[in-house]
Amino acid sequence: MSEKILIIDDEQDIADLLEVYLKNENYVVYKFYCATDAMSCIESGDIDLAILDIMLPDMNGFSLCQLIRKKYTYPIIMLTAKIEETDKITGLTFAGVR
């Protein structure tokens, strides 16, 4: 059975491109452009990996990561244009990396 990957990114071109590449590698892809739309997928608990944008229109990606970590331990990749050291530290902190 193929691994299931959740993509949440408000940049449709980026999300669509990720989806194409991942599907070509036989992953099952769940793609959303905002956190609100992805919540039912997240709550299903049937995800193997999440790729999250930090700057989402309806929720901060860090907050979404923290929400996921309250219940699930699957890997999370933070996809962002932010380059500040504090953003990196925040992302690792919310992702549960110690």
PDB file as gemmi writes it, atoms N, CA and C in Angstrom:
CRYST1    1.000    1.000    1.000  90.00  90.00  90.00 P 1                      
ATOM      1  N   MET A   1       0.842  -1.185   0.000  1.00  0.00           N  
ATOM      2  CA  MET A   1       0.000   0.000   0.000  1.00  0.00           C  
ATOM      3  C   MET A   1       0.886   1.248   0.000  1.00  0.00           C  
ATOM      4  N   SER A   2       0.488   2.260  -0.725  1.00  0.00           N  
ATOM      5  CA  SER A   2       1.270   3.488  -0.850  1.00  0.00           C  
ATOM      6  C   SER A   2       1.142   4.362   0.389  1.00  0.00           C  
ATOM      7  N   GLU A   3       2.241   5.062   0.689  1.00  0.00           N  
ATOM      8  CA  GLU A   3       2.218   6.007   1.791  1.00  0.00           C  
ATOM      9  C   GLU A   3       1.347   7.196   1.429  1.00  0.00           C  
ATOM     10  N   LYS A   4       0.752   7.797   2.458  1.00  0.00           N  
ATOM     11  CA  LYS A   4      -0.161   8.923   2.267  1.00  0.00           C  
ATOM     12  C   LYS A   4       0.519  10.204   2.722  1.00  0.00           C  
ATOM     13  N   ILE A   5       0.550  11.181   1.835  1.00  0.00           N  
ATOM     14  CA  ILE A   5       1.215  12.446   2.118  1.00  0.00           C  
ATOM     15  C   ILE A   5       0.203  13.583   2.050  1.00  0.00           C  
ATOM     16  N   LEU A   6       0.211  14.397   3.096  1.00  0.00           N  
ATOM     17  CA  LEU A   6      -0.652  15.570   3.185  1.00  0.00           C  
ATOM     18  C   LEU A   6       0.156  16.803   2.800  1.00  0.00           C  
ATOM     19  N   ILE A   7      -0.362  17.580   1.863  1.00  0.00           N  
ATOM     20  CA  ILE A   7       0.258  18.838   1.463  1.00  0.00           C  
ATOM     21  C   ILE A   7      -0.714  19.965   1.802  1.00  0.00           C  
ATOM     22  N   ILE A   8      -0.219  20.963   2.537  1.00  0.00           N  
ATOM     23  CA  ILE A   8      -1.024  22.157   2.812  1.00  0.00           C  
ATOM     24  C   ILE A   8      -0.170  23.369   2.460  1.00  0.00           C  
ATOM     25  N   ASP A   9      -0.536  24.026   1.372  1.00  0.00           N  
ATOM     26  CA  ASP A   9       0.200  25.195   0.896  1.00  0.00           C  
ATOM     27  C   ASP A   9      -0.768  26.088   0.125  1.00  0.00           C  
ATOM     28  N   ASP A  10      -0.807  27.364   0.469  1.00  0.00           N  
ATOM     29  CA  ASP A  10      -1.726  28.281  -0.210  1.00  0.00           C  
ATOM     30  C   ASP A  10      -1.241  28.688  -1.590  1.00  0.00           C  
ATOM     31  N   GLU A  11       0.031  28.440  -1.899  1.00  0.00           N  
ATOM     32  CA  GLU A  11       0.546  28.694  -3.245  1.00  0.00           C  
ATOM     33  C   GLU A  11       0.158  27.503  -4.111  1.00  0.00           C  
ATOM     34  N   GLN A  12      -0.888  27.662  -4.904  1.00  0.00           N  
ATOM     35  CA  GLN A  12      -1.422  26.544  -5.668  1.00  0.00           C  
ATOM     36  C   GLN A  12      -0.404  25.931  -6.617  1.00  0.00           C  
ATOM     37  N   ASP A  13       0.432  26.754  -7.233  1.00  0.00           N  
ATOM     38  CA  ASP A  13       1.435  26.227  -8.157  1.00  0.00           C  
ATOM     39  C   ASP A  13       2.404  25.285  -7.440  1.00  0.00           C  
ATOM     40  N   ILE A  14       2.825  25.671  -6.250  1.00  0.00           N  
ATOM     41  CA  ILE A  14       3.751  24.837  -5.477  1.00  0.00           C  
ATOM     42  C   ILE A  14       3.072  23.544  -5.056  1.00  0.00           C  
ATOM     43  N   ALA A  15       1.861  23.656  -4.509  1.00  0.00           N  
ATOM     44  CA  ALA A  15       1.128  22.467  -4.070  1.00  0.00           C  
ATOM     45  C   ALA A  15       0.852  21.525  -5.236  1.00  0.00           C  
ATOM     46  N   ASP A  16       0.464  22.087  -6.355  1.00  0.00           N  
ATOM     47  CA  ASP A  16       0.175  21.260  -7.535  1.00  0.00           C  
ATOM     48  C   ASP A  16       1.429  20.555  -8.046  1.00  0.00           C  
ATOM     49  N   LEU A  17       2.557  21.256  -8.051  1.00  0.00           N  
ATOM     50  CA  LEU A  17       3.804  20.660  -8.509  1.00  0.00           C  
ATOM     51  C   LEU A  17       4.244  19.528  -7.571  1.00  0.00           C  
ATOM     52  N   LEU A  18       4.158  19.763  -6.271  1.00  0.00           N  
ATOM     53  CA  LEU A  18       4.477  18.713  -5.307  1.00  0.00           C  
ATOM     54  C   LEU A  18       3.593  17.492  -5.524  1.00  0.00           C  
ATOM     55  N   GLU A  19       2.316  17.747  -5.750  1.00  0.00           N  
ATOM     56  CA  GLU A  19       1.378  16.653  -5.981  1.00  0.00           C  
ATOM     57  C   GLU A  19       1.780  15.825  -7.204  1.00  0.00           C  
ATOM     58  N   VAL A  20       2.131  16.477  -8.280  1.00  0.00           N  
ATOM     59  CA  VAL A  20       2.524  15.770  -9.503  1.00  0.00           C  
ATOM     60  C   VAL A  20       3.747  14.890  -9.244  1.00  0.00           C  
ATOM     61  N   TYR A  21       4.773  15.471  -8.627  1.00  0.00           N  
ATOM     62  CA  TYR A  21       5.989  14.698  -8.361  1.00  0.00           C  
ATOM     63  C   TYR A  21       5.726  13.514  -7.437  1.00  0.00           C  
ATOM     64  N   LEU A  22       4.963  13.742  -6.396  1.00  0.00           N  
ATOM     65  CA  LEU A  22       4.705  12.671  -5.437  1.00  0.00           C  
ATOM     66  C   LEU A  22       3.830  11.570  -6.026  1.00  0.00           C  
ATOM     67  N   LYS A  23       2.829  11.944  -6.798  1.00  0.00           N  
ATOM     68  CA  LYS A  23       1.987  10.936  -7.443  1.00  0.00           C  
ATOM     69  C   LYS A  23       2.785  10.122  -8.457  1.00  0.00           C  
ATOM     70  N   ASN A  24       3.730  10.761  -9.128  1.00  0.00           N  
ATOM     71  CA  ASN A  24       4.592  10.037 -10.060  1.00  0.00           C  
ATOM     72  C   ASN A  24       5.453   8.985  -9.356  1.00  0.00           C  
ATOM     73  N   GLU A  25       5.664   9.181  -8.061  1.00  0.00           N  
ATOM     74  CA  GLU A  25       6.420   8.218  -7.264  1.00  0.00           C  
ATOM     75  C   GLU A  25       5.479   7.262  -6.504  1.00  0.00           C  
ATOM     76  N   ASN A  26       4.209   7.267  -6.916  1.00  0.00           N  
ATOM     77  CA  ASN A  26       3.185   6.353  -6.382  1.00  0.00           C  
ATOM     78  C   ASN A  26       2.767   6.617  -4.938  1.00  0.00           C  
ATOM     79  N   TYR A  27       2.890   7.858  -4.496  1.00  0.00           N  
ATOM     80  CA  TYR A  27       2.350   8.237  -3.193  1.00  0.00           C  
ATOM     81  C   TYR A  27       0.886   8.632  -3.363  1.00  0.00           C  
ATOM     82  N   VAL A  28       0.105   8.426  -2.318  1.00  0.00           N  
ATOM     83  CA  VAL A  28      -1.254   8.941  -2.279  1.00  0.00           C  
ATOM     84  C   VAL A  28      -1.145  10.356  -1.711  1.00  0.00           C  
ATOM     85  N   VAL A  29      -1.696  11.340  -2.410  1.00  0.00           N  
ATOM     86  CA  VAL A  29      -1.529  12.741  -2.012  1.00  0.00           C  
ATOM     87  C   VAL A  29      -2.880  13.361  -1.664  1.00  0.00           C  
ATOM     88  N   TYR A  30      -2.908  13.992  -0.495  1.00  0.00           N  
ATOM     89  CA  TYR A  30      -4.057  14.794  -0.085  1.00  0.00           C  
ATOM     90  C   TYR A  30      -3.576  16.241  -0.087  1.00  0.00           C  
ATOM     91  N   LYS A  31      -4.171  17.065  -0.924  1.00  0.00           N  
ATOM     92  CA  LYS A  31      -3.686  18.434  -1.126  1.00  0.00           C  
ATOM     93  C   LYS A  31      -4.760  19.434  -0.717  1.00  0.00           C  
ATOM     94  N   PHE A  32      -4.332  20.430   0.063  1.00  0.00           N  
ATOM     95  CA  PHE A  32      -5.240  21.489   0.494  1.00  0.00           C  
ATOM     96  C   PHE A  32      -4.511  22.819   0.422  1.00  0.00           C  
ATOM     97  N   TYR A  33      -5.288  23.878   0.227  1.00  0.00           N  
ATOM     98  CA  TYR A  33      -4.713  25.211   0.112  1.00  0.00           C  
ATOM     99  C   TYR A  33      -4.887  26.045   1.380  1.00  0.00           C  
ATOM    100  N   CYS A  34      -5.560  25.489   2.386  1.00  0.00           N  
ATOM    101  CA  CYS A  34      -5.692  26.161   3.677  1.00  0.00           C  
ATOM    102  C   CYS A  34      -5.878  25.106   4.772  1.00  0.00           C  
ATOM    103  N   ALA A  35      -5.573  25.490   5.984  1.00  0.00           N  
ATOM    104  CA  ALA A  35      -5.628  24.555   7.113  1.00  0.00           C  
ATOM    105  C   ALA A  35      -7.054  24.102   7.410  1.00  0.00           C  
ATOM    106  N   THR A  36      -8.000  25.013   7.303  1.00  0.00           N  
ATOM    107  CA  THR A  36      -9.395  24.680   7.609  1.00  0.00           C  
ATOM    108  C   THR A  36      -9.893  23.521   6.756  1.00  0.00           C  
ATOM    109  N   ASP A  37      -9.593  23.565   5.478  1.00  0.00           N  
ATOM    110  CA  ASP A  37     -10.039  22.504   4.576  1.00  0.00           C  
ATOM    111  C   ASP A  37      -9.346  21.173   4.874  1.00  0.00           C  
ATOM    112  N   ALA A  38      -8.142  21.228   5.435  1.00  0.00           N  
ATOM    113  CA  ALA A  38      -7.366  20.014   5.693  1.00  0.00           C  
ATOM    114  C   ALA A  38      -7.702  19.347   7.019  1.00  0.00           C  
ATOM    115  N   MET A  39      -8.456  19.998   7.868  1.00  0.00           N  
ATOM    116  CA  MET A  39      -8.673  19.490   9.225  1.00  0.00           C  
ATOM    117  C   MET A  39      -9.291  18.092   9.264  1.00  0.00           C  
ATOM    118  N   SER A  40     -10.260  17.803   8.422  1.00  0.00           N  
ATOM    119  CA  SER A  40     -10.868  16.469   8.460  1.00  0.00           C  
ATOM    120  C   SER A  40      -9.862  15.409   8.034  1.00  0.00           C  
ATOM    121  N   CYS A  41      -9.001  15.731   7.106  1.00  0.00           N  
ATOM    122  CA  CYS A  41      -7.954  14.807   6.683  1.00  0.00           C  
ATOM    123  C   CYS A  41      -6.949  14.585   7.817  1.00  0.00           C  
ATOM    124  N   ILE A  42      -6.565  15.652   8.487  1.00  0.00           N  
ATOM    125  CA  ILE A  42      -5.642  15.556   9.616  1.00  0.00           C  
ATOM    126  C   ILE A  42      -6.257  14.707  10.717  1.00  0.00           C  
ATOM    127  N   GLU A  43      -7.510  14.940  11.027  1.00  0.00           N  
ATOM    128  CA  GLU A  43      -8.176  14.233  12.117  1.00  0.00           C  
ATOM    129  C   GLU A  43      -8.423  12.759  11.806  1.00  0.00           C  
ATOM    130  N   SER A  44      -8.331  12.382  10.533  1.00  0.00           N  
ATOM    131  CA  SER A  44      -8.502  10.966  10.196  1.00  0.00           C  
ATOM    132  C   SER A  44      -7.355  10.130  10.744  1.00  0.00           C  
ATOM    133  N   GLY A  45      -6.193  10.765  10.947  1.00  0.00           N  
ATOM    134  CA  GLY A  45      -5.044  10.069  11.483  1.00  0.00           C  
ATOM    135  C   GLY A  45      -4.394   9.104  10.517  1.00  0.00           C  
ATOM    136  N   ASP A  46      -4.791   9.127   9.274  1.00  0.00           N  
ATOM    137  CA  ASP A  46      -4.320   8.169   8.286  1.00  0.00           C  
ATOM    138  C   ASP A  46      -3.283   8.801   7.355  1.00  0.00           C  
ATOM    139  N   ILE A  47      -2.318   9.533   7.942  1.00  0.00           N  
ATOM    140  CA  ILE A  47      -1.298  10.245   7.178  1.00  0.00           C  
ATOM    141  C   ILE A  47       0.072   9.674   7.566  1.00  0.00           C  
ATOM    142  N   ASP A  48       0.959   9.572   6.584  1.00  0.00           N  
ATOM    143  CA  ASP A  48       2.317   9.095   6.845  1.00  0.00           C  
ATOM    144  C   ASP A  48       3.336  10.231   6.895  1.00  0.00           C  
ATOM    145  N   LEU A  49       3.007  11.354   6.238  1.00  0.00           N  
ATOM    146  CA  LEU A  49       3.902  12.509   6.198  1.00  0.00           C  
ATOM    147  C   LEU A  49       3.080  13.743   5.862  1.00  0.00           C  
ATOM    148  N   ALA A  50       3.415  14.875   6.508  1.00  0.00           N  
ATOM    149  CA  ALA A  50       2.754  16.145   6.184  1.00  0.00           C  
ATOM    150  C   ALA A  50       3.800  17.143   5.696  1.00  0.00           C  
ATOM    151  N   ILE A  51       3.433  17.888   4.673  1.00  0.00           N  
ATOM    152  CA  ILE A  51       4.259  18.984   4.170  1.00  0.00           C  
ATOM    153  C   ILE A  51       3.431  20.250   4.373  1.00  0.00           C  
ATOM    154  N   LEU A  52       3.910  21.130   5.254  1.00  0.00           N  
ATOM    155  CA  LEU A  52       3.143  22.316   5.644  1.00  0.00           C  
ATOM    156  C   LEU A  52       3.856  23.597   5.253  1.00  0.00           C  
ATOM    157  N   ASP A  53       3.092  24.528   4.721  1.00  0.00           N  
ATOM    158  CA  ASP A  53       3.581  25.886   4.516  1.00  0.00           C  
ATOM    159  C   ASP A  53       3.438  26.620   5.843  1.00  0.00           C  
ATOM    160  N   ILE A  54       4.317  27.540   6.117  1.00  0.00           N  
ATOM    161  CA  ILE A  54       4.209  28.306   7.364  1.00  0.00           C  
ATOM    162  C   ILE A  54       3.197  29.438   7.228  1.00  0.00           C  
ATOM    163  N   MET A  55       3.182  30.091   6.081  1.00  0.00           N  
ATOM    164  CA  MET A  55       2.315  31.255   5.906  1.00  0.00           C  
ATOM    165  C   MET A  55       1.032  30.851   5.178  1.00  0.00           C  
ATOM    166  N   LEU A  56       0.080  30.329   5.928  1.00  0.00           N  
ATOM    167  CA  LEU A  56      -1.214  29.943   5.373  1.00  0.00           C  
ATOM    168  C   LEU A  56      -2.212  31.070   5.590  1.00  0.00           C  
ATOM    169  N   PRO A  57      -3.258  31.140   4.785  1.00  0.00           N  
ATOM    170  CA  PRO A  57      -4.189  32.264   4.898  1.00  0.00           C  
ATOM    171  C   PRO A  57      -5.054  32.233   6.160  1.00  0.00           C  
ATOM    172  N   ASP A  58      -5.305  31.050   6.695  1.00  0.00           N  
ATOM    173  CA  ASP A  58      -6.247  30.955   7.807  1.00  0.00           C  
ATOM    174  C   ASP A  58      -5.624  30.510   9.120  1.00  0.00           C  
ATOM    175  N   MET A  59      -4.378  30.048   9.091  1.00  0.00           N  
ATOM    176  CA  MET A  59      -3.722  29.592  10.310  1.00  0.00           C  
ATOM    177  C   MET A  59      -2.217  29.606  10.081  1.00  0.00           C  
ATOM    178  N   ASN A  60      -1.491  29.980  11.083  1.00  0.00           N  
ATOM    179  CA  ASN A  60      -0.050  29.935  11.037  1.00  0.00           C  
ATOM    180  C   ASN A  60       0.390  28.467  10.954  1.00  0.00           C  
ATOM    181  N   GLY A  61       1.318  28.159  10.050  1.00  0.00           N  
ATOM    182  CA  GLY A  61       1.791  26.790   9.890  1.00  0.00           C  
ATOM    183  C   GLY A  61       2.410  26.226  11.158  1.00  0.00           C  
ATOM    184  N   PHE A  62       3.035  27.094  11.967  1.00  0.00           N  
ATOM    185  CA  PHE A  62       3.589  26.640  13.238  1.00  0.00           C  
ATOM    186  C   PHE A  62       2.467  26.159  14.163  1.00  0.00           C  
ATOM    187  N   SER A  63       1.382  26.917  14.191  1.00  0.00           N  
ATOM    188  CA  SER A  63       0.244  26.533  15.034  1.00  0.00           C  
ATOM    189  C   SER A  63      -0.380  25.234  14.551  1.00  0.00           C  
ATOM    190  N   LEU A  64      -0.462  25.074  13.242  1.00  0.00           N  
ATOM    191  CA  LEU A  64      -1.005  23.842  12.679  1.00  0.00           C  
ATOM    192  C   LEU A  64      -0.104  22.654  13.032  1.00  0.00           C  
ATOM    193  N   CYS A  65       1.183  22.849  12.943  1.00  0.00           N  
ATOM    194  CA  CYS A  65       2.142  21.813  13.311  1.00  0.00           C  
ATOM    195  C   CYS A  65       1.957  21.424  14.779  1.00  0.00           C  
ATOM    196  N   GLN A  66       1.818  22.413  15.632  1.00  0.00           N  
ATOM    197  CA  GLN A  66       1.615  22.171  17.065  1.00  0.00           C  
ATOM    198  C   GLN A  66       0.311  21.402  17.292  1.00  0.00           C  
ATOM    199  N   LEU A  67      -0.728  21.741  16.574  1.00  0.00           N  
ATOM    200  CA  LEU A  67      -2.011  21.054  16.686  1.00  0.00           C  
ATOM    201  C   LEU A  67      -1.869  19.578  16.271  1.00  0.00           C  
ATOM    202  N   ILE A  68      -1.158  19.332  15.197  1.00  0.00           N  
ATOM    203  CA  ILE A  68      -0.931  17.961  14.737  1.00  0.00           C  
ATOM    204  C   ILE A  68      -0.147  17.184  15.794  1.00  0.00           C  
ATOM    205  N   ARG A  69       0.883  17.806  16.366  1.00  0.00           N  
ATOM    206  CA  ARG A  69       1.744  17.137  17.329  1.00  0.00           C  
ATOM    207  C   ARG A  69       1.022  16.751  18.627  1.00  0.00           C  
ATOM    208  N   LYS A  70      -0.077  17.406  18.931  1.00  0.00           N  
ATOM    209  CA  LYS A  70      -0.842  17.045  20.136  1.00  0.00           C  
ATOM    210  C   LYS A  70      -1.376  15.627  20.052  1.00  0.00           C  
ATOM    211  N   LYS A  71      -1.572  15.132  18.822  1.00  0.00           N  
ATOM    212  CA  LYS A  71      -2.230  13.847  18.646  1.00  0.00           C  
ATOM    213  C   LYS A  71      -1.431  12.839  17.808  1.00  0.00           C  
ATOM    214  N   TYR A  72      -0.569  13.317  16.915  1.00  0.00           N  
ATOM    215  CA  TYR A  72       0.092  12.432  15.956  1.00  0.00           C  
ATOM    216  C   TYR A  72       1.606  12.620  15.965  1.00  0.00           C  
ATOM    217  N   THR A  73       2.311  11.579  15.532  1.00  0.00           N  
ATOM    218  CA  THR A  73       3.777  11.623  15.527  1.00  0.00           C  
ATOM    219  C   THR A  73       4.372  11.456  14.132  1.00  0.00           C  
ATOM    220  N   TYR A  74       3.548  11.481  13.081  1.00  0.00           N  
ATOM    221  CA  TYR A  74       4.110  11.316  11.748  1.00  0.00           C  
ATOM    222  C   TYR A  74       5.036  12.491  11.420  1.00  0.00           C  
ATOM    223  N   PRO A  75       5.998  12.265  10.520  1.00  0.00           N  
ATOM    224  CA  PRO A  75       6.952  13.331  10.166  1.00  0.00           C  
ATOM    225  C   PRO A  75       6.260  14.532   9.515  1.00  0.00           C  
ATOM    226  N   ILE A  76       6.831  15.693   9.772  1.00  0.00           N  
ATOM    227  CA  ILE A  76       6.326  16.940   9.192  1.00  0.00           C  
ATOM    228  C   ILE A  76       7.495  17.683   8.563  1.00  0.00           C  
ATOM    229  N   ILE A  77       7.313  18.083   7.314  1.00  0.00           N  
ATOM    230  CA  ILE A  77       8.282  18.932   6.623  1.00  0.00           C  
ATOM    231  C   ILE A  77       7.670  20.319   6.518  1.00  0.00           C  
ATOM    232  N   MET A  78       8.399  21.309   7.020  1.00  0.00           N  
ATOM    233  CA  MET A  78       7.935  22.685   6.925  1.00  0.00           C  
ATOM    234  C   MET A  78       8.482  23.273   5.634  1.00  0.00           C  
ATOM    235  N   LEU A  79       7.589  23.721   4.776  1.00  0.00           N  
ATOM    236  CA  LEU A  79       7.952  24.295   3.482  1.00  0.00           C  
ATOM    237  C   LEU A  79       7.710  25.797   3.560  1.00  0.00           C  
ATOM    238  N   THR A  80       8.776  26.578   3.417  1.00  0.00           N  
ATOM    239  CA  THR A  80       8.621  28.009   3.607  1.00  0.00           C  
ATOM    240  C   THR A  80       9.693  28.812   2.883  1.00  0.00           C  
ATOM    241  N   ALA A  81       9.388  30.057   2.658  1.00  0.00           N  
ATOM    242  CA  ALA A  81      10.364  30.991   2.099  1.00  0.00           C  
ATOM    243  C   ALA A  81      11.086  31.744   3.214  1.00  0.00           C  
ATOM    244  N   LYS A  82      10.648  31.539   4.440  1.00  0.00           N  
ATOM    245  CA  LYS A  82      11.286  32.237   5.569  1.00  0.00           C  
ATOM    246  C   LYS A  82      12.692  31.699   5.772  1.00  0.00           C  
ATOM    247  N   ILE A  83      13.621  32.603   6.103  1.00  0.00           N  
ATOM    248  CA  ILE A  83      15.009  32.193   6.257  1.00  0.00           C  
ATOM    249  C   ILE A  83      15.604  32.578   7.610  1.00  0.00           C  
ATOM    250  N   GLU A  84      14.846  33.237   8.437  1.00  0.00           N  
ATOM    251  CA  GLU A  84      15.365  33.684   9.725  1.00  0.00           C  
ATOM    252  C   GLU A  84      15.655  32.496  10.640  1.00  0.00           C  
ATOM    253  N   GLU A  85      16.714  32.602  11.397  1.00  0.00           N  
ATOM    254  CA  GLU A  85      17.112  31.552  12.337  1.00  0.00           C  
ATOM    255  C   GLU A  85      16.002  31.278  13.351  1.00  0.00           C  
ATOM    256  N   THR A  86      15.309  32.323  13.792  1.00  0.00           N  
ATOM    257  CA  THR A  86      14.233  32.131  14.769  1.00  0.00           C  
ATOM    258  C   THR A  86      13.087  31.305  14.191  1.00  0.00           C  
ATOM    259  N   ASP A  87      12.815  31.462  12.896  1.00  0.00           N  
ATOM    260  CA  ASP A  87      11.770  30.660  12.251  1.00  0.00           C  
ATOM    261  C   ASP A  87      12.160  29.186  12.231  1.00  0.00           C  
ATOM    262  N   LYS A  88      13.433  28.907  11.976  1.00  0.00           N  
ATOM    263  CA  LYS A  88      13.910  27.525  11.977  1.00  0.00           C  
ATOM    264  C   LYS A  88      13.772  26.908  13.368  1.00  0.00           C  
ATOM    265  N   ILE A  89      14.172  27.650  14.375  1.00  0.00           N  
ATOM    266  CA  ILE A  89      14.082  27.163  15.758  1.00  0.00           C  
ATOM    267  C   ILE A  89      12.634  26.944  16.149  1.00  0.00           C  
ATOM    268  N   THR A  90      11.768  27.875  15.793  1.00  0.00           N  
ATOM    269  CA  THR A  90      10.338  27.734  16.087  1.00  0.00           C  
ATOM    270  C   THR A  90       9.760  26.504  15.431  1.00  0.00           C  
ATOM    271  N   GLY A  91      10.087  26.285  14.166  1.00  0.00           N  
ATOM    272  CA  GLY A  91       9.599  25.109  13.446  1.00  0.00           C  
ATOM    273  C   GLY A  91      10.038  23.818  14.085  1.00  0.00           C  
ATOM    274  N   LEU A  92      11.299  23.736  14.468  1.00  0.00           N  
ATOM    275  CA  LEU A  92      11.796  22.525  15.117  1.00  0.00           C  
ATOM    276  C   LEU A  92      11.172  22.320  16.481  1.00  0.00           C  
ATOM    277  N   THR A  93      10.929  23.418  17.191  1.00  0.00           N  
ATOM    278  CA  THR A  93      10.293  23.324  18.509  1.00  0.00           C  
ATOM    279  C   THR A  93       8.874  22.793  18.385  1.00  0.00           C  
ATOM    280  N   PHE A  94       8.085  23.350  17.482  1.00  0.00           N  
ATOM    281  CA  PHE A  94       6.700  22.910  17.306  1.00  0.00           C  
ATOM    282  C   PHE A  94       6.603  21.500  16.741  1.00  0.00           C  
ATOM    283  N   ALA A  95       7.591  21.098  15.950  1.00  0.00           N  
ATOM    284  CA  ALA A  95       7.566  19.765  15.358  1.00  0.00           C  
ATOM    285  C   ALA A  95       7.938  18.692  16.376  1.00  0.00           C  
ATOM    286  N   GLY A  96       8.369  19.108  17.540  1.00  0.00           N  
ATOM    287  CA  GLY A  96       8.675  18.136  18.579  1.00  0.00           C  
ATOM    288  C   GLY A  96      10.096  17.616  18.535  1.00  0.00           C  
ATOM    289  N   VAL A  97      10.975  18.293  17.791  1.00  0.00           N  
ATOM    290  CA  VAL A  97      12.376  17.891  17.739  1.00  0.00           C  
ATOM    291  C   VAL A  97      13.053  18.409  18.985  1.00  0.00           C  
ATOM    292  N   ARG A  98      13.841  17.569  19.620  1.00  0.00           N  
ATOM    293  CA  ARG A  98      14.504  17.976  20.856  1.00  0.00           C  
ATOM    294  C   ARG A  98      16.009  17.937  20.707  1.00  0.00           C  
TER     295      ARG A  98                                                      
END                                                                             
